[in-house]
Amino acid sequence: MKSMRIREAINEIFEDLGGGSLILEEDIKEENWEEKWKENFKPIVVSPFIVIPEWEVYEDKDYIPVKLKIGMAFGTGLHPTTLIALSLIPEVVEKEKQVS
């Protein structure tokens, strides 16, 4: 019954816009999308760093881990300014110096 009302509402919108039709309708499995998207997040290497989400643990010694509080839309570490800033750190900070 609810899906019928939704379909009718969509058809009314198409009618108001002057055309169009519903071409696909399917049920989507209910999932916790706030957690599901995390499965596809991959660490980002910007040598000598590796950007990882706060929920991951990096145990290798190949890169220096940078943990970010990553969100679904913002704070992924993929923005060009983030990548540029990370790539410039080795040029500015001397080896064996601590930065806080």
C-alpha positions in Angstrom: 0.0 0.0 0.0 2.8 2.5 0.9 4.7 1.7 -2.2 1.6 2.3 -4.3 1.2 5.8 -2.8 4.9 6.5 -3.4 4.6 5.4 -7.0 1.5 7.6 -7.5 3.3 10.6 -6.0 6.3 10.0 -8.4 3.9 9.8 -11.3 2.3 13.1 -10.3 5.7 14.7 -10.2 6.4 13.5 -13.7 3.0 14.8 -14.8 3.7 18.2 -13.3 7.1 18.3 -15.0 5.5 17.5 -18.3 6.6 13.9 -18.8 8.7 11.0 -17.7 8.1 7.6 -16.2 9.3 5.3 -13.5 11.6 2.9 -15.3 13.0 0.8 -12.4 11.6 -0.1 -9.0 13.4 -2.4 -6.6 13.6 -3.2 -3.0 16.9 -2.4 -1.4 18.2 -4.5 1.5 18.1 -2.7 4.8 21.7 -2.1 5.9 23.5 0.2 8.4 24.9 2.6 5.8 26.7 4.6 8.4 28.9 1.6 8.9 28.7 -0.1 5.5 30.6 2.6 3.5 33.6 2.1 5.7 34.2 -1.3 4.1 35.2 0.3 0.9 37.5 2.9 2.4 41.1 2.2 1.4 44.2 3.8 3.0 45.9 6.5 1.0 49.7 6.5 0.6 51.4 9.9 0.3 55.0 8.8 0.9 56.3 8.7 3.6 52.8 8.8 5.1 49.7 6.6 5.0 46.3 8.1 5.7 44.1 5.7 7.6 40.7 6.1 9.2 40.5 6.3 13.0 39.0 2.8 13.2 42.0 1.1 11.6 45.3 0.1 13.1 48.5 0.3 11.0 51.2 -2.1 12.2 53.7 -2.0 9.3 56.8 0.2 9.5 56.8 1.2 5.8 54.9 4.5 6.3 54.1 7.0 9.0 50.4 6.6 9.8 48.2 9.7 9.8 44.8 9.0 11.4 41.9 11.0 10.3 38.4 11.2 11.6 36.9 10.3 8.3 33.3 11.0 7.3 31.1 9.9 4.4 31.5 13.2 2.6 34.2 15.2 4.3 37.5 14.4 5.8 38.5 11.4 3.6 42.0 12.6 3.1 41.5 12.7 -0.7 41.2 16.4 -1.1 44.1 17.8 -3.2 45.1 20.3 -0.5 45.4 17.5 2.0 47.6 15.5 -0.4 49.7 18.5 -1.3 50.3 19.4 2.4 51.3 15.8 3.2 53.7 15.6 0.3 55.4 18.9 1.4 56.0 17.9 5.0 59.2 15.9 4.3 60.6 19.0 2.6 59.9 21.3 5.5 60.4 19.1 8.6 63.9 17.8 9.3 64.5 14.1 9.8 64.4 13.0 13.4 62.5 16.2 14.5 59.3 15.9 16.4 56.3 17.8 15.3 53.2 18.3 17.5 
